[in-house]
Structures are given as structure tokens and as C-alpha cells.
Amino acid sequence: MKHIAVLLVVLTATAVTGAAGQEDDRVARLERMLERHMESMGHQIDVLERQIDDIMFFQRLGDIAEIDIVRLTGPALRYQPNPTAQGAGNPFRFYSYVFIPRDLDRSKRQPLIVFPHGGVHSNFTTYYTHILRELLEQGYTVVAPEYRGSTGYGAGIYRAIDYGGLETEDTYAARNFMLENYDFLDANRVGIIGWSHGGLHALMNIFDHPDAYQVAYAGVPVSDLIARMGYKTQGYRDLYSADYHIGKTAYEDVEEYRRRSPSWQAHRYDGTPLLIHTNTNDEDVNVLEVERLIQALKAEGKTGFEYKIYEDAPGGHSFNRLDNQLAKQSRREIYQFLARYLRPDRPVR
């Protein structure tokens, strides 16, 4: 904070006293320094918030779950600032949360849920604690990958973002890590669930790896990045066209945005049992995106998926992640759908 205060004083004084071109250059340099300091502070706050969430997970779920934070690897970064540098091309390192029911019978094979978080830049927070508890009580082991682009791990992880690209392979890597390291898990009883951006992960995982999952749930999933670029703000669009991300706008490379959009990849759906939920008053993922996904699946003659379009359900984008009765009933429908294929020890009725 002290450094930023000094920069602000110097910046103000320079702006007042300097009128020549060299003073303009000095002001521009100071502005860039201030921006870098502000960005650094933002990442430090994200790290602190995540560390608080780490503690809260243990506090709120420790009674029913064994909790661990593991480190694993996914594919090498797509964007390599210096491809000839030492270590360039190495696998990407990231963290994942692991939640295992304390009373789980490990003498027999048990199901696994892969649970990627949402957000363009976000992380797996205690926002999901009540859903985790519901899953754990049914007998599911859960892995929640903090894939590339997640917040709370510094600028390097943040700038590794690859929305709809290699980030979804990090989620797949978390699935594989669990099966390789926990011998009580059943490779034939693996499900993937996610809301919003996490819903995109669920969809792209079953498109890319249809034999790896027995069932999937996509809640209010981001489905069409091209449409999103049309109805979102310029600040949102800038997250994708940043030089460390896609690096181009949808106008400049529409095919790249199609490649990262589930609704434009519906032809690759191979029939993994899939449940899709959306809400007509969703203020984040407009219902038109999910309707487009459903239409695309139907146009391709695909079967194996089910869907429900809620009409103006209270809560908008978060409608079935709340604690009201409608949300609980919607999640009950999700759990009953998952249980058909994953057969947990204590399925909901």
C-alpha cells in the first residue's frame, strides 16, 4: 500500500508540472507501474481469500470428509512466451481439492465425481460447501480441479488461462490422477458435474473423452462463446483477446471461438448420459446459449441427453445452487440422475 501511495503522489505531481513530451512519457511509465502494482495486489488478495477458503473447508466439512489438496500436472501451456527457455514445454502444474467421505467402505469399489468450478477467472470456493456435503453424504468421493486460469495462486496460474481449451484437459487429468492414486475408486463409475463455466468443462470432457465418464451434469453451462462475445461487455471480451489468452477477438478468429464452444461441437457428443439445466432469467449465461446447445444436439440426431428449462426460477444463474425448496428439489433430480449410473452407497430417494 505504501508503494502505491508514493506512486500516486509522484504521478499527480508529474502530471501537474510536466507538459512536454518527455513528461508525458514519464506519466505513462508511472501509470504502467501503478497498474502492475494494482494487479499484484489483486493477486495477493485472491491468494488470501483462497487460503481462508482452505481453512473453511476443513471447518465446515471436516466432520464428514477427509480433505486433501494435491498437486498434479496437465498438458504444457499453449501460449509459450519463450518456447526455447529452460523448462518451456514442461507439463502444467496445478492443484486439486480431494474430498473423501470419512465413513466410506474402502473394501469395495466406489464412485467418483469430478467437479470443476465456474467463472472465467475463479476458483473452487466454499460457495459449494452445501453441495459437497450432499454428495459426500451419498458416498461420493469428489475431486475439484483448480485448473489453469484459476485465481488464488498468483499471476502465473491466472495468465495460463485457456478457456474451453487445455483447461478442460486439466480437469480430465484430475480424473485420471484420482483413479491412479486411490485404489478404491471405480473407473467404470465416474461422473462429471459443473455449473456455468464448470458446465462447459463437463460438456467438453464428455465430447473429448466419451469413454472416461459414465454420466455428466451441465448446469446453466456456457455453451456458445461467439454469442457471449455479442451480448457481454467489452471488459468481458478483453479477457479472451488478451495476448496471454486466445489473443484474438471472435471477429478476428471466429473458428477458434467455435472450437471452444460446446454448442458448435455437438457433433462430437457420443451419447454419454447427460442432464442439462438452464433458467430463462439467467443473468449470466443467457438461456439462448443453452437453447442453442439443445437445438444443436437435436439437429445432429443425438440421443442420451435430457434437459429441463426452468421458467423464471428465483435466483437466476444460481437458481439451483441456493438453499430454497426449488433448488433442493432440482438438486435431488440431479442426484437421482447421477445415481442411475454411479450407484453410490446412499443414493437420495
N, C-alpha and C positions, 0 to 999 in steps of 0.2 A: 504494500500500500504506500509506503514511504517513497519508493522509486516512482510510482505513478504520480504522486502529488508533485514531486520535483519536475517530472516531465511536463505536467500540466502548466506549472508556473513558467517554465522555460518556453514552452510552446506559446503561451499567451504573450509573454514579453517579446518574443521574436516576431510574432505576428503584428504587434503594435509598432515596434521600432524599425522593422525591415520593410522596404518597399522594392528594392532592386531584385533582379532575377536570382542572385545568389542567396538572398534571404528567403525567397520562395522555395528554393531547393532545400534550404535548411529546415524550413517549416515542414516540407514534405517528408524529410528524413525523420524528423521528430514525430510526425503523425504515424509513420510506419512503426517506429519504436513503441509508441503508445499502443498501437493495435496489437503488436506482438506481446506486450506485457499483459494486455487485457485478455488475449487468447490464452496465455499461460495461466493466468489467474482462474479463468473459466475451467480449464482442465484440472487445476488443483482443487477447486470446489467440487467438481464431478468425482474426483478420487475420494474426497472426504465423504460425500454423500453415499458412495458405494460402500465404503468401509463401515459406515453406520448401518447400512442395509445388511452387511455381512453379520454384524452383531445381532441385529434384529431377527434375522432368520433363525439363529440359534436360540434366541429368547422365545420366539413365537412358535417354533416348530420342534424344538429340541425334545419335547416330551414324547413325540411320536416318531421322530425321524433321526437317523444318523445322517449327518450333513458333512459334506466334504467339498473342497474347492480344488479341482485338479487342473493340471496344465498339460496341454496336448498340442498337436500340430495339424494344420491343414495345408492346402496347396500353397506354393510360393506366390508372392504378390504378383498381381497382373501388371501393376504400374511399378517399374523399377527406375528410380531417379538416376542411378548409376549402375547399369547392368554388369559392368566389369569390376565393381568394387568387391572387396573381400566379404564373403557371406551372401552376396547377391544370388538370388535363386534358391536360397535355403527355404525349407518349409516354414510357413507362417505359424507362430506360436500364439496360443490364446488359452483362456481359462474357461472352465465349465463348472457349474454347480451340480452336485450329485445329492439326491435325497433318497434314502432307503428306509422303508418302514422298520421300526425297531422290532416289531413282533413278526417280521416276515419269516416264513418257513423256508430256510435256505437249503433244506434237504431235497427240495424238488425245484424244477424249473419254474421261473416266474416271469411275468411280462414287464416290458419296458416302455415308458413314454418319453419321447424326445419332445422338448418344449422350448422352441426358440422364442425370444422376446420380440416385441414390436418396436416401432419408432424408426425414423431414418437414422438418427444417431441416438441411441438409448442403451439401457442395459436391463438385466433381469432384476427387478426390484421387489420389495415386499408388497407391492400392489397386488401380486399374485398369491399372497400367503394363504388366503381362504381357499383358493382353487387347489393349491398344493396340498393343503390339509385334506380336502375332499378326495384327491387322487391317492394320497398315502393311506387314508382310511380304507380304501378299496383294495389295497395291496399292490399298488403300482410303485415301482422304482422310477424315478424321474431324473433325467439329465437336461440341464438348461444351459446351452452353449452361449458364451459371451463372444460371439463371432466377430470377425474383422469389422471395424467401424463402430464398435460398442464404446460407450462413454465410461469414464471412471478408471481408465488405465493409461491416460496420458495421450499426448498428441500423436505418437507413432501408431497406436491402435486405431485412434479416431481417423487418421488420414489413410489408413489401409482400406477404407470402405470400398465395397464393390457390390452395390445394391442390385440384387437379382442376378448376380454373377457368382464369383467364387465364395462369397459369404455363405451361400447355401451349401457349398461343399464343406465348409467348416461344421455346419450342422450335421451333415452326413458323417463327417469324421468323428463327431461326438458320439453318434450312434455306434460306430464301429469300435471306438475306444471302450465303451461300456461292455460290449459283448466280448471283447478280447481280455478285459481285466476283471470281470465279475462273473465267475463261472456258474452262478445260479440263474443267470438270465437266459431266456429262451429266444434264440434267433428267429424263431417262427412265430413269435408273439410280440412284435414291435409296432407301436403306433406313433404317429407324429401329430401334434396339435399346435395351433398357433392362432393368434388374433392379429388382424391388421397386417403389418409387415411380417409378423410371425406366420400369418396365414399364407402369405406369399412363399415363405420358406417351406411350409407344409406342401403346398402345391408343386413347387419346383422340385422338391425332393422325390415325390412320387412320380413326377414326369421323368426325372433323370435316373432314378433308381427304383423302378417299379417292383423289383423282387425283394427290396430291403425292408419294406413296410407292409404290414397286413391290413392297416386301416389308417385313415387320416381325417382330421377335422380342420377346416379353414373357417374361422370366424371373421366376418367383415374384412375379407382379405384384399389387400392391394392387388389389383388384377390387371390394370392397364396403365402403364407409365405414360404412354402417349396422351391418353385422356387426362391424366393428372397434370401433365405439363400445361394443358389448356385451361383447367379451372383452378389451379393453385396460383399462389403469388410469385412474384419474381424472386423473392428471397428463397422460396422453396425450390424453384427451378435452379437457382445458383448452386444448391447443394449437390446437384447431379453434374453440372457442367464445370465444376471446379477442376483445376488441372490435375489434382491427385485422384480424381474420381473418374467419371466417364470422359470428362474433358471436352465434351461437345454437347450442344443443345439437341433436342429432338429434331429441330428443323435441320440441323447440320448432319445428323446421322440417325434417321428415323429407324433404320433396320436394327441398330444397336439397342434402341429402346424397345422395339418389338421382341428382340431376343430375350429381354429381361422381364417380359410381361406374360403372366400365365394365360391370359385370355387369347394372346396371339400364339401360344404354344399348346393349345388344347388338343391338337392333332397327336401330341405325344402322350396323352393320357392313356394308360394301358388297362384301366379297369380296377385299380386298387379301390376297395370300398372307401367312399369319400362322402362326408357330410359337409355342406356349405350353409352358413347362416349369413344373412345380411339384414339391414334395417333401413326403411325408407327415409328416416330422418337423420341418418348418419351424417354428422357434420365434418367428418374427416375423410372417410372413403365413401364417396358418393355412390348411392345404390346403383347408378348407371354402370359403374365398373364391374360390379358383381353380376348384374344382369347380363352384361356383355360376355362375361365368362360362361355363364349358364347357357346362353344362346350359342356360343362357340362350341361348347361340348355337345349340345344337341345337334348342331349343324354337322359336326363330324361323325354323328351316329354313335356317340359313346354311351355306354351303359355302365352301371356300377356306382353311380353317384346319386345322392339325394340332396335336396336343398329346401330351405324354408326362408321366405321373405317376410320378415316381421313388419307390420304396418304401424309406423309412428310409436314404436316401443319406447317407454321412458328411458332416458339415459343415452340416446343417440348411439354414438360409436361404441360406448361402453355398456350397452344395454344388458348384455347377459354376463357381465363381469361384476355386477353390483350385488347387493345383499337383499334386494326385494324379492317378492314371491315369483314374479315373472322370470327374473334372472335365474333363480334357483330351479324353476321348472325347466327352463331352457337348458341349463347345465345337466339336469337329470336326463334329458333327451340325448345330450351329447354322451354322457357316461353309459347310457344303455346301448347306444350305437357302438361305442368302443368295445364294450363288454362282449358283444356278439363274436368278436374276432380275437380278443385278447384274454378272455376268461380269467379275470382276477379272482383272488380268493374270496373277496367280499363285495361282489357287484351290487350296485344300487338296484332297488326294485321299483 
